Amino acid sequence: MAETRRRLRSSTVVLGGMGVLAAALSACGSDPDRRCVDRDSYDYINGYKIVADKNCSSGSSTSGKGRKKTGKTQSTDADWYYDADVSGGYADHGTFSRSEAVDRGGFGCSGSGSGGG
């Protein structure tokens, strides 16, 4: 009977450890948080103005660089801005580089953990 209990305990440890490993690996593969911003709208206090996602390209690995018409005479230099602090329709302290945002890491990921800007 004692031998059966030991097996159950060791199985629980192995399964629990595999769950932690799976969570760590999936955290590295996830896309970073992104916002579509107007690159020409930077404000020293607020950051970049967030615009509609349709102004940026739909691909997660490529940016929407280039001007797109948003009105009769206005155009937006929109691009994806990753891992930013968002407040009041503005995003700041992020990066335009998706690979840099992924390299910042998280639980179980390699990376320096340094901020961007």
Long-range contacts (C-beta under 8 A, 24 or more apart in sequence): 23-107, 23-108, 24-107, 24-108, 24-109, 25-108, 27-106, 27-107, 27-108, 27-109, 28-105, 28-106, 28-108, 28-109, 31-60, 31-102, 32-82, 32-83, 32-98, 32-101, 32-102, 32-104, 33-82, 33-83, 33-84, 34-60, 34-80, 34-81, 34-82, 34-83, 34-98, 34-101, 35-80, 35-81, 35-84, 35-86, 35-91, 35-94, 36-64, 36-78, 36-79, 36-80, 36-81, 37-78, 37-79, 37-80, 37-81, 37-84, 37-91, 38-76, 38-77, 38-78, 39-77, 39-78, 39-79, 39-96, 40-76, 40-77, 43-90, 46-87, 46-88, 46-90, 46-92, 47-84, 47-85, 47-90, 47-91, 47-92, 47-93, 48-81, 48-84, 48-90, 48-91, 48-92, 49-89, 49-90, 50-86, 50-89, 50-90, 50-91, 51-76, 51-78, 56-80, 60-98, 61-98, 63-96, 63-98, 83-116, 92-117, 93-117
